[in-house]
Amino acid sequence: MEKKLLLGDEAIALGAIHAGLSGVYAYPGTPSTEITEFIQTNPLAKERGIHSHWSTNEKTAMEAALGMSYAGKRALVCMKHVGMNVCADAFINSAITGVNGGLIVLAADDPSMHSSQNEQDSRFYGKFAMIPIFEPSNQQEAYDMMGKAFALSEELKEPVLMRIVTRLAHSRAAVEVKEPKEENAFSPATDNAHWVLLPGNAKRNYNDLISKQTAMEQDSEGSEYNKKEFGKAGNLGIIACGIGYNYVHEAVGDSMNVLKVSQYPLPAAAIKELAAKSEALLVVEDGQPVVEDGVRALLGSGYTVKGRLTGDLPRTGELTPDSVGKALGKESSATYGTAKNLAGRPPQLCQGCGHRDVYGALREIIDEYPDARVFGDIGCYTLGALPPFKALASCVDMGASITMAKGAADAGLRPAIAVIGDSTFTHSGMTGLLDAINEHSSITVIISDNLTTGMTGGQDSAGTNKYEAICLGLGMDPAHLHVVTPLPKNIPAIAQLLREEIAYEGVSVIIPRRECIQTAARHARERRLKS
Amino acid sequence: MKVDIILCGVGGQGILSIATVIGEASTEAGLYLKQAEVHGMSQRGGDVQSNLRLSTDPIWSDLIPLGETDLIISMEPMEALRYLPYLSKQGTIVTSSKPFINIPNYPDEAELMAELDSMPSVVKLDIESVAKDSGNARGANMVLLGMAAPYLEILSVEQLRKAISVIFARKGEAVVEANLKAFDCGVAASKS
């Protein structure tokens, strides 16, 4: 069998292609981006014409994937964990309609918030939707599970959630790959009653979903991915979920009774079997204490269950071999303490980046108007919150800059300024701008357009070349819609334009437009290679 | 046999190219490998690192535990110090000696060098100058890899050279040659 060195994300992508995938739908988000990027450049995916164009946001991605499943094909939708919030309506309801072709929803969680604003655990969403969840422990499993998950999805006629974390998504290891399967035949669903969620139909479907729970539990109980490594001495039993399983073995080798959990619903019989052999259980899981709560509920208050809630493992942050080793009584080999001559080195906007010039102008405004507030958004330009700019009053979720500025303006705040990137604007900013235009809110919106989705590495941005048209279509007054070029020499002029528009009691939109210097350099390299 | 490595530097300095070459050489040699990388936000001028584990036996954790790193390979001297708690007692630091200062509170350089020199096993070199002298100003990361090669006991210099040829092949023969030359300069400097 052929072996390939793959990131966890790439293993998932290749596993999906080899399992007969017909389309991936996604919005870029760390640590999930590389899945779609891999499919976009894979020769077999190209040859087969597998859909891999970026979607405008996670909700449009989820719905399109459900549509492809409706047509009988296997579909994958990928996102970072907070993307699950964006697509939650479609996601939860896809469990009520059920699926036709296999449908896998992949959520890449980011415990420790390496590149995120929270560490929510997507397994809650899987439980909430009452569907099976897979949580691979390594790159090989990530690859293998895609075939199994698609098959289970088609067998149960339900979507399946695949949950990974940053350390698997962005870690490389050798993966043995199999012969690719053919794609599903085109065979659209015909049972309209199942797909039209009128209350009468939805009630019947919901009962169907509940009746499938036993089958899901049985599949989990017998799953090759939920492994009983029993028969050792010792009073403490370990339940090791996802990559937590690796840290347990790193710390104590094969010396303890371990139940590996990589498929949910929880294998209740296996957990009870381990509990009967042990005096206490330790739950090792990356993310929030989902399993710890579940095991405690299963075993009752008389049984000792240790984990993140009891302080045996840290309550927050990703697991490490050290935190797991400590919980298992392993002595640390640490010799050296923290160095004396050390300073933090936070990320920063690239030298020459257009966002820098936008903040150069905004800094002047903030200094002149002490009551001004700049509401930020999600992207490279969030770094405008850090020195030397220190310009942002908020950064919450995709699109919140415009709507928070509107709400604050409704409350009387002046000047209320929003800074949002081009891709974030089409993702979730357009609807908020429509609210503001309809109410003639006194806000100044800056759509900092670098012609790409910058922070995730320069993916296509859905609205490129359409921003003026979108704003005018939403009802913007053309007199208050401006496009400028963010360059150091233009900072005074941009600041002057901001002053004028701040004075206007209504919605203004300023679009500073200059290509991201990273993608500009990449495009120049590509042109050189071609010529 | 196993070697645990932390590769580090500042976003944009090219540590992932070093990881890619070692990854290629390890795969070719039939070794087990796990390589945890940092992508996303911190790539922009912030500190970046990659955990690289090579072994003749299967590897469990993608991350190296505290105090178990055999080799810190760093494109920047302060970044080398950042991972001291991960270095094993017998571990070696191979680093560029030239600070990359993009923060206002960079430590005193003399004190920083003194702290580095106080470690039992340190190899440091102005890799940018060596790369320039070799005629390949962009090859500093390959000079650093060359310096680290004698300490990467699980792989030979020849295996690494072959991997460089494979990895840079699509960029043309001239780029391969320039990177091999930079690598050889690093090997020579490390031994002297």
Interface residues (C-beta under 8 A of the other chain):
Chain A: K3 L5 L7 T30 P31 T33 E34 H114 S115 R167 L168 H170 S171 R172 A173 A174 I243 N246 Y247 H249 E250 T320 P321 D322 G325 S332 S333 A334 T335 Y336 G337 T338 A339 K340 N341 L342 A343 G344 R345 P346 P347 Q348 L349 C350 C380 L383 P387 M455 T456 G457
Chain B: V10 G11 G23 E24 T27 Y32 L33 K34 Q35 A36 E37 V38 H39 G40 M41 S42 Q43 R44 G45 G46 D47 I59 W60 S61 D62 L63 I64 P65 L66 G67 E68 M78 E79 L81 R82 L84 P85 L87 S88 K89 N102 I103 P104 N105 Y106 P107 D108 E111 L112 E115
